[in-house]
Amino acid sequence: MLRSCTAGLRSIWALRGRREGAPRLSMDLQPARRLFSTEKVIHKDWALPNPSWSKDLKLLFDQFMKKCEDGSWERLPSYKRRSTQESEDFKTYFLDPKLVEEAQLFTRGFEDGLGFEYVIFKNNDEKRTVCLFQGGPYLQGVPGLLHGGAMATMIDIALGSCTGGAVMTANLNINFKRPVPLCSVVVINSQLDKLEGRKLFLSCNVRSVDEKTLYSEATGLFIKLDPEKSST
Ligand SMILES: CCCCCCCC(=O)SCCNC(=O)CCNC(=O)[C@H](O)C(C)(C)COP(=O)(O)OP(=O)(O)OC[C@H]1O[C@@H](n2cnc3c(N)ncnc32)[C@H](O)[C@@H]1OP(=O)(O)O
């Protein structure tokens, strides 16, 4: 699995015109300014295939895109930055104005293939989502395995995608049942179990593509923000 991951990295480097096979695992440390200078990068939808996606991920993506054709499912776009409206909804205030320009969703902060590669599909009628996730080599915990914190991050995002609107995670409870091999693809099935006032109770499971391995199970409590209260 790691071998195919390394091969993937090499092809990414080759695409960028680097010498193939150069043992360079560090990201280009470009000044943040340059990263944020092009509107194109900011407004790019990152929940679409790129050359780092494995065959498994592309295949599942195509299957779900077919399900979207009759309108029962939709692919959720994903951007590096929150819109101004979202920042308003969350009533968050940046102390440093520079941060307004530079802050970005940290799952989208890695170069293609190195971190979180994922796409989420939503079925509004069934109040559930499916997240297809490939964790790259920079998300390593125990050698060869995905870090539990990276898995927790994706679970949080997957559960959050079932909610809609301005919500925050109040509680996340995860049972890690099997380790996830680095660079493998997992499928996170999430659903809204119960809505009680401002409280949304959600659950999910994380499985292998062939559904034979149950990697994790989790529950989460999300709270709809009270418009009268500030988030900071
Ligand atoms: C696409 C991108 C997706 C990104 C997803 C990422 C999501 C995140 O990571 S969010 C960041 C992590 N979370 C946080 O920082 C949240 C920090 N906590 C808070 O800000 C607040 O506690 C917050 C907003 C959750 C709730 O505060 P507030 O709105 O004042 O609600 P509050 O009145 O305390 O509680 C409302 C209800 O929820 C219950 N509740 C609140 N927290 C909990 C909890 N941890 N466990 C159980 N119940 C809880 C309360 O008991 C109350 O219940 P009831 O209505 O029955 O009396």
The ligand as an ORCA input file, in Angstrom:
! r2SCAN-3c Opt
* xyz 0 1
  C     -17.077     21.896      6.327
  C     -16.380     22.191      7.593
  C     -16.898     21.351      8.754
  C     -16.064     21.666      9.916
  C     -16.565     20.921     11.118
  C     -15.694     21.327     12.261
  C     -16.519     21.446     13.476
  C     -15.634     21.865     14.612
  O     -14.525     21.461     14.709
  S     -16.233     22.941     15.741
  C     -14.838     23.205     16.812
  C     -14.889     22.348     18.040
  N     -16.000     22.707     18.847
  C     -15.987     23.796     19.644
  O     -15.032     24.531     19.717
  C     -17.254     24.065     20.408
  C     -16.956     24.701     21.747
  N     -18.184     24.763     22.507
  C     -19.037     25.816     22.353
  O     -18.736     26.791     21.652
  C     -20.351     25.745     23.030
  O     -20.281     24.867     24.121
  C     -21.488     25.266     22.099
  C     -21.627     26.263     20.928
  C     -21.192     23.874     21.512
  C     -22.777     25.192     22.871
  O     -22.912     26.405     23.544
  P     -24.350     27.107     23.692
  O     -24.872     27.513     22.361
  O     -24.178     28.163     24.719
  O     -25.270     25.933     24.150
  P     -25.655     25.508     25.644
  O     -26.794     26.397     26.055
  O     -24.464     25.426     26.516
  O     -26.171     24.038     25.380
  C     -27.277     23.785     24.538
  C     -27.738     22.375     24.847
  O     -26.701     21.463     24.452
  C     -26.258     20.685     25.581
  N     -24.799     20.513     25.463
  C     -23.886     21.456     25.161
  N     -22.656     20.906     25.131
  C     -22.817     19.597     25.433
  C     -21.910     18.495     25.555
  N     -20.595     18.634     25.343
  N     -22.424     17.291     25.869
  C     -23.764     17.121     26.072
  N     -24.676     18.136     25.960
  C     -24.187     19.337     25.642
  C     -26.642     21.515     26.794
  O     -26.780     20.700     27.934
  C     -27.966     22.127     26.356
  O     -28.945     21.130     26.443
  P     -30.487     21.513     26.782
  O     -30.949     22.437     25.685
  O     -31.202     20.210     26.779
  O     -30.450     22.191     28.104
*
